[in-house]
Amino acid sequence: MGEKKEVRIHNKSDKPDNIVLKEQEILDKCEEIESELPRCLRTFFLYLKSNLLPMSRLAYLRDIRFFMEYLVHETDLTQAESAGDIKIEDIDQIRGMDINVFLDYCRRYKVEKETCIYVYENDKRSLARKRSSLSVMFKYLYREELISKNITDSFDPIKVPKPTEREIKALQDDEVMKMLDAVTTGEHLTKKEHEFWKKTKYRDRTILLLFLTYGLRLSELQQLNLSSFNFGRGEFKIYRKRGKESIMPLNHTVSAALEAYITHERPPEEELSEENKDALFLSLQGRRMTDRQIRELVKKYTSIGLSTSRSGGYSPHKLRATTATSLIGRGNSIYDVQALLDHENVTTTQLYAAHKKNVKRDLVKNFEWDETVQDKHNE
């Protein structure tokens, strides 16, 4: 097998090279999975490509690959030895009952590796997505007359919690201040974490402030470049889902944090490789930070704000929720917050209304059954 060739971008669009490269990586993953799946699904792959965003397309393909591998290894519904060998005749013999058995299998299953056995468990939202992926595939195959029956009506329903039934997880203002104090002073860090903090404190603080101020998605922050910022105009550009561009205004706090990071920590361009010269946030190895590195950073500092273990820290998406609840709690228009966060529907933004989160705390604040605690409140 030959060595993997370097991918170079010949970019004539307005998008930065790293954005184009990231999109290409997703498309390459899609094509890799498609090559492992039955050839009879080729027209279905074109349908997904034309109708779904790249990340959604990738998620559908992963679900379908998992289903095809299940057919091969866990059932007698096909004699194929690999997912790619499954015939359209095999798929045509599948019935709704078989899909329901598959979804039940997905709730919890084991995968045996050389050294151990892994147990995987899916919640209702994951099961619902797998059901949706298969439903789209079977409906398409029936519509194109590749299979003889539409079996999707006999798929068992999967009831997922409504958004209003889920607890919104976000930091309170005092927890945000404790987190920012930790990243500023280095308090509450372990000895090993403190050694890293000395080298990355300006970077880490800037990352947290960008998440908190603008409610950025992880991918939006990870892809930021130096060239994304126009300090003269006091603004920066981000690339949203669906290929949208959005201009964000800089405030004083974020501008000062960026200046401190670029001045005191970020290596000069001449010390960096060509592909990393424009990347804003760099690892200690001088490479663009990965999603995982940023996620772990956020988890560490949010755990300090929450006064919990490192494993109990929050993801970057919870900082996005923090932005929403904080802005709405300060009396800002839900529609303005919707525009900042790039929500397609304002009902999504309404879920973050601060009074819905704090009402239980306000109700029980002075509702103590311990007389000594009541006396303290009364004092």
N, C-alpha and C positions, 0 to 999 in steps of 0.2 A: 504494500500500500504506500503510495507516495505521500510526501509531506503535505500538510495542509497549507494551501496557498494564502498569502496575505491578501486581505480585502482592502482595496483602495477606492475611495469615493471620488468620482468625477462629477462634482456638484455644480449645477448651473441654476439652482433654485435660491430663494432667499433664506432657506433654512441653514443653520450651522451644520458642519459636517458630522458632528457627533449625534445630532438628531436624526439625520438621514441614515447614519450607520446603525443606530439603535433600531430604527424601523426595519432596516434590511435584515438585522439579526432575527427579528420576530418573523419576518417573511421566510427566512431560511429555515427556521424551526418548523414552520407550517409545512414547507415543502418536504422536509425530512420525514415528518410524520406521515404525510400523504404517500410517500414512497414505500412506507411499511404497510399500507392499507390496501384492500382489494382494488384492482384496476377497474372493476365495474362501478366504482364510486367516483370516477374521474369527473363526470359532469356535475356531480354533487359538490365536489371541491370547487369547481368554477362558480357554482351558485353561492357558496360561502364567501368566496373571495370578493364577489360583487356586492354582497348584501351585508357583510359584517365588518366591523372595525378589526384591525389586525389582532389585537389581544383577545377579542371575543372569538374570532376565528380560531386562534390557537387553543383556547379553552375548549371549544366544541370538538376540535380534532383530537385533543388529548382524551376527552371523554369517550369518543367513538373508538379510538385505539384501545382503550381499556376494555370496552365492551367486546371488541373483536378478539382480544387476547383471552378474555373470559370464555367466549364461545369455544375457543380452541382447547384451553387447558382445564376448564371446569364443567363442560357439558358434552353431550353426544349429539348436539345439533349440527355439527359439521365434522367431516373426516379430514379437514385441512390440517396440516402440520404447523402452519403459521398464519398469522392474521392476513398477510398478503395473498394467501392461497384460497381464501374463502370465496365461493362462487355466489353469483346473484341468486342461483337456485337455492342455496343454503339460507340466504337472507329471506327469500320468499316463503320459506317453511316456518319462520319464526312467528309466534303468536303473542298476543298481549300478555298471556299468562307467563310466558318465558321472560318478558321484560320485567314483570312484577317480581319474579323470582330473582332476577339479576339485581334489582334495586334493593331487595331484602338482603342479598349477599353483600351489597356495598355498605350496608349499615356497619358491619364489622367483619373484617376478613384478615387472614394471616398470609404473610409472604415469608417463605423459608429461604434464608440466605446461607452462605457457607458457615458462618460463625454463630448465627442466632436466628430467631424467629421474630419478625416484626408484626405487630398487631395494628391495623389501620382502622380508624373509626370515622365515619362521616356524619355530620349533623343534617338536619332536615333541609337546610338551604343548599348544601352540597348535593344531596340526593335529588332535590328539585331541579338543580342545574343539569345533572346527568339525565334526568327524565326529559328535560327540555331539549337537550342535544339529540337524544335518540328520537324524540317526537318530530323534530325538524327533519331529520334524515329519512324516517319512514314515510312522512307526508310527501317529501320531495320524490322519493322513489315510486310511490304510488301515483302521484300526479304525472310523472313522466312514463308511466306504464311499465316500469322495470320490475315491479312486484304486483301481485294480483289483488291484494287486499289492503285496505287502510286499517291497521290494527291499533292506531293510537287512541281510539275511543275507549278501548278496554284497558288502558294503562291506569293503574290505581292512582288516585289523587294523593298528593303530598301536601299537607297543610303546613305552611311555614308561618312563623309569627309575623304579624303585621308590624310595620315600622313603629307604630304607636305603642305596641306591646313590649318593645325592647327598651331596656334602660340605656339612656345615652351616657356613654362614658367620656368624661372630659375633666380636665383639671379645674379646680376652683381658683379664684384669684390669689388666695394666700398660698396655695400649692405652687402656682406659677412663680410667685416671688421667691419661694424657698428654692425652687429648681434653678432659677436664674442666679440666686445668691451662691448656690453650690458651684455653678460653672464659672462664676466670677472669682470666688475666693478659694475654691478647691476643697471646701469643707465637706465632710460626710463621705469622702472618697476613701477607698482602701489605699494601702501604701503603694501597691502596684498601679492602681488607677491614677494616683497622684503623680507618679512619675510621667505617665503619658499626658496628664493634664498640663503639666508644665510646658509641653511642646505643642499642645493643640487647644489651649483654653480660648484663644481668640476665634479660632475656626469653629469650635463647638458652640460658643455663645452666638455667633453669627447664624449658624444653622438653626438653632432653637428660635432665635428672634424672627427669622424669615418664616418658619413654620407658624409661629404664633401670630405674627402680624398679618400675614396674607392667606393663611389657611392653605398653603401649597400642598399639592399631592407629592408623594415621595418622588415619582418620576420627574415631576416638574422641577423640583429642587436639585435632584441628582444631575440633571442635564444642563444646569446653569453654567455659563461661561463668563469670562471677564468681558468679552465683547457683548454680552447680554445687557450690560449696564451702560447708560449714558448719564454720567454724573453731572454733566453740564446742564442737562434738562431735568435732572432729578428723577429718573425713571429707569425701569428695566423691562425686558421682554421675556415672556415665558411662552412655552408651547403646550397647549392644552390637548385634551383628547379630541379626536375627530379632526386633527390637523389645524385647530384654531390657534391664532396668535393673540396674545393679550398683553397690553402695556400696563405696568403697575407703577404707581408713584412711590418714590422713596420718602420715608420720613426721617427725622433727625436721628432717632435711635438706631435704625438699621443702617443709615449712611455712616454713622460714627463707628459702628461695629465692623462694617465692611472695610473701612479705611484702616482700622486697627489691625484686622486680620491680614490684609494685603501688605501693610507696612512692616509688621512685626513677625509674621509667621510664614506666609506663602513664599516659597522659593522663587527667585527671579527666573524669567523665561529661559535664559541661556543655560540654566541648570536642568531644564526639563526636556523630555523627549518631544518630538514634533507633535505627536498625537495628544499630549497633555499640556501643551503650552497655554492653551486657551481655557482649559478646565478650571472652574472657580475653586471647588473644594477638592483638595488633594489629600491622599493618605501620607503617612510618614515616608513611604517609598516613592513619593512624587508622582503617583498615578491618580487618575480621577477616582474619587471614592465610589464604592459600589453601593447598591441598594442595601445589601446586608450590613455593611459597615455603618451606614447612616441609621439604619433601624436599630442596631445595637447601641449606638450612641444615644439615641432618643430614649430607648428603654432604660438605660443606666440613669440618666438625669431625671426622668419622670419618676423613677422608683424612689429617688431622693425626695422629690416634691410630695409624693404620696406617703412617705415614711413606711415603705414596704421593702420586700426583698427585691433583688435585681430581676428575678423572674416575674415579679408582679408589676414591672414597669409597663408603660403604655407604648403603643406603636405610633408612628408618625400620623396615622389617620386620626388618632385620638387628639392630637394637637390641632388638627383641622377642625374637629368638633369643639375644641376649646376656643378657637377663634370665633366660631359661630355663636356659641353660648355667651361668650364674653361681650361680643358686639351687640347682640340682641338684648342682653341684660343691661347694657348701658343706654338702651332706648333707641338704638339705630333701627332704621326701616328694614323690615324683612326683605324687601325687594332690593335694597342696596346691598345687603349681605349676600343675597342670591347672586347678584352680579359679581361680587368679589370672589365668591367661591366657585362660580361657574356651574351652578346647579341648573339642570335643564328645566326642572319644575319647582315652583316656589313651595309646594307642599313638602319637599325634601328639607328646605330651609326651615320651615315652620316646626319641624320635629325638634329643632335645637332651641326652641323658645325657652329662655332661662327659667321662667316661673314653673314650667313643667318639671324641671330638674330640682328646684329648690323647695317646692311646696311641701314635700315630706319632711325635709329638714326643719322648715319653719314650724310645722305642726307639732313636732316632738321636742323642739328646742327647750321649752319650759314645762314639758309634760313628764316629770320625773316621779318615780315611785319611791326613790330613796330619799328620806327626809333630810339627810345631811347634804345631799346634792341640791335639794330644793332651797335649803337655807342659804347656800352659796349663791344661787341665782338671785334670791331675794335681796341679798346684801348688795 
